Amino acid sequence: MAKDKQKEELITISVIGKPKGEVALELFKAIRERGGEVEDCRIAQLGDRLTANLLVSGNWSTLGRLETALPGIAEKLEIQVRFERCEPRTYSPDFRPYGAEVIAPQEANLLVSILEFWKAQGVGVVEISTQKYASTYTGAEMCNVQMVLHVPVNQHPQALRESFMDLCDDLNADGMLDPIKT
């Protein structure tokens, strides 16, 4: 029998802690034992900390059991947990998904400049990932920025791409802007 998504509720869970043991496995097992299902998940190590963001679904009873159990799970795994009930993501046919990448010399104002550019263009940034690294060939401090964007359908793609390339030139950066084909 198919799950009745109408009665499913959602909770978002954020976790931070030292990456010892199998934190991800233990979290997933605890969610599953209470009848929840992980709908979406991002796990990464930032510095010496493990971070996780999860979207979990279940009926009201399932999520209630999970909310009650999370403080004990956090104590057992020696992590910090924050959780909150939420609604499903809303989608809009007024936007197209695009991916952008910028590779530039590391400088303090880089991310602010990029985000101000997208804001001025009326483009929404829905995901962002950055990595700072030293170039293998020169040792120069570099930054790689990857983004998922919501571009308004009335925005002319070539004009946006040209403006983005001008920004990259101003930042001494290489950039790429392409539609996401999903």
C-alpha positions as CSV (number, residue, x, y, z in Angstrom):
1,M,0.0,0.0,0.0
2,A,1.4,3.4,-1.0
3,K,2.1,6.0,1.7
4,D,-0.5,8.7,2.1
5,K,1.6,11.8,1.6
6,Q,-1.4,14.0,2.6
7,K,-1.0,12.9,6.3
8,E,2.8,13.1,6.3
9,E,4.3,15.9,8.4
10,L,7.9,17.2,8.2
11,I,10.6,18.1,10.7
12,T,14.0,19.6,9.9
13,I,16.9,18.6,12.1
14,S,20.3,20.3,12.3
15,V,23.2,18.6,14.0
16,I,26.7,19.7,14.9
17,G,29.4,17.8,16.8
18,K,32.7,16.1,16.7
19,P,32.9,13.4,14.0
20,K,33.4,10.4,16.2
21,G,31.9,7.0,15.7
22,E,29.1,6.6,13.2
23,V,27.0,9.7,14.0
24,A,25.2,9.6,10.6
25,L,24.4,5.9,10.9
26,E,23.2,6.3,14.5
27,L,21.0,9.3,13.5
28,F,19.5,7.4,10.6
29,K,18.8,4.3,12.7
30,A,17.2,6.4,15.4
31,I,14.9,8.1,12.8
32,R,14.0,4.7,11.3
33,E,13.4,3.0,14.6
34,R,10.7,5.7,15.3
35,G,9.1,5.2,11.9
36,G,10.5,8.4,10.3
37,E,11.9,8.6,6.8
38,V,14.8,10.8,5.7
39,E,13.5,12.8,2.7
40,D,16.6,15.1,2.2
41,C,20.0,15.3,3.8
42,R,23.2,17.2,3.7
43,I,26.2,16.0,5.8
44,A,29.6,17.6,5.7
45,Q,32.7,18.1,7.9
46,L,33.4,21.8,8.5
47,G,36.7,22.3,10.4
48,D,36.8,19.6,13.1
49,R,33.0,19.4,13.3
50,L,30.4,17.2,11.6
51,T,27.4,19.1,10.4
52,A,24.1,17.6,9.2
53,N,20.8,19.0,8.0
54,L,18.0,16.5,7.6
55,L,14.4,16.7,6.5
56,V,12.4,13.8,8.0
57,S,8.8,12.8,7.2
58,G,6.3,10.8,9.2
59,N,2.9,11.1,10.7
60,W,2.3,13.3,13.8
61,S,2.9,10.4,16.2
62,T,6.1,9.4,14.5
63,L,7.5,13.0,14.6
64,G,6.3,13.4,18.2
65,R,8.3,10.3,19.3
66,L,11.3,11.6,17.4
67,E,11.1,15.1,19.0
68,T,10.9,13.4,22.4
69,A,13.9,11.2,21.7
70,L,16.2,13.8,20.0
71,P,17.6,15.3,23.3
72,G,18.6,11.8,24.5
73,I,20.1,10.9,21.1
74,A,22.1,14.1,21.2
75,E,23.5,13.4,24.6
76,K,24.3,9.8,23.7
77,L,26.2,10.9,20.5
78,E,27.7,14.0,22.1
79,I,26.3,16.3,19.5
80,Q,24.1,19.4,19.5
81,V,20.7,19.0,17.8
82,R,18.1,21.6,16.9
83,F,14.8,20.6,15.3
84,E,11.6,22.3,14.1
85,R,8.4,21.3,12.3
86,C,8.2,22.7,8.8
87,E,6.1,22.6,5.6
88,P,7.1,21.1,2.3
89,R,9.2,23.2,-0.1
90,T,7.1,25.3,-2.5
91,Y,7.9,25.2,-6.2
92,S,7.2,28.0,-8.7
93,P,7.0,27.7,-12.4
94,D,8.2,31.3,-12.5
95,F,11.8,30.3,-12.1
96,R,14.3,28.1,-13.9
97,P,17.1,26.2,-12.0
98,Y,20.6,27.3,-12.9
99,G,24.0,26.2,-11.6
100,A,26.8,28.8,-11.1
101,E,30.4,28.2,-10.3
102,V,33.1,30.8,-9.5
103,I,36.8,30.1,-9.0
104,A,38.6,33.1,-7.8
105,P,41.5,34.3,-5.7
106,Q,40.4,34.2,-2.0
107,E,39.4,37.6,-0.7
108,A,37.2,38.6,2.2
109,N,34.5,40.3,0.0
110,L,34.2,37.6,-2.6
111,L,30.9,36.0,-1.4
112,V,29.3,39.3,-0.5
113,S,30.0,40.6,-4.0
114,I,28.6,37.5,-5.7
115,L,25.5,37.4,-3.5
116,E,24.9,41.2,-4.0
117,F,25.1,40.6,-7.8
118,W,22.4,37.9,-7.7
119,K,20.2,40.0,-5.5
120,A,20.5,42.9,-7.9
121,Q,19.5,40.6,-10.8
122,G,16.4,39.3,-9.0
123,V,17.9,35.8,-8.9
124,G,17.4,33.6,-5.8
125,V,20.3,31.7,-4.3
126,V,18.9,28.4,-3.0
127,E,22.1,26.5,-2.3
128,I,25.7,27.6,-1.8
129,S,28.9,25.7,-1.2
130,T,32.4,27.1,-0.9
131,Q,35.8,25.6,-0.5
132,K,39.0,27.6,0.2
133,Y,42.2,25.9,-1.1
134,A,45.8,26.6,-2.0
135,S,46.7,26.2,-5.7
136,T,48.8,23.1,-6.3
137,Y,50.9,24.9,-8.8
138,T,51.4,28.4,-7.3
139,G,50.3,28.1,-3.6
140,A,47.9,31.0,-4.2
141,E,44.9,31.1,-1.9
142,M,41.8,30.3,-4.0
143,C,38.1,29.9,-3.5
144,N,35.6,27.7,-5.3
145,V,32.0,28.8,-5.0
146,Q,29.1,26.6,-6.3
147,M,25.5,27.7,-6.3
148,V,22.1,26.6,-7.3
149,L,20.0,29.5,-8.4
150,H,16.4,30.3,-9.2
151,V,16.4,32.5,-12.3
152,P,13.1,34.3,-13.2
153,V,11.7,32.9,-16.5
154,N,11.4,36.4,-17.9
155,Q,15.2,36.9,-17.4
156,H,17.0,36.7,-20.7
157,P,19.6,34.0,-20.3
158,Q,22.3,35.5,-22.5
159,A,22.1,38.9,-20.9
160,L,22.3,37.3,-17.4
161,R,25.3,35.2,-18.5
162,E,27.1,38.3,-20.0
163,S,26.5,40.3,-16.7
164,F,27.7,37.4,-14.7
165,M,30.9,37.1,-16.8
166,D,31.5,40.9,-16.4
167,L,31.2,40.3,-12.6
168,C,33.7,37.5,-12.8
169,D,36.1,39.7,-14.8
170,D,35.8,42.4,-12.1
171,L,36.6,39.8,-9.4
172,N,39.5,38.4,-11.3
173,A,37.6,35.1,-11.4
174,D,36.5,32.3,-13.8
175,G,32.8,31.6,-13.8
176,M,30.3,29.3,-15.3
177,L,26.5,29.7,-15.5
178,D,24.4,26.8,-16.9
179,P,20.9,25.6,-16.7
180,I,20.4,22.5,-14.4
181,K,18.8,19.8,-16.5
182,T,16.7,17.7,-14.0
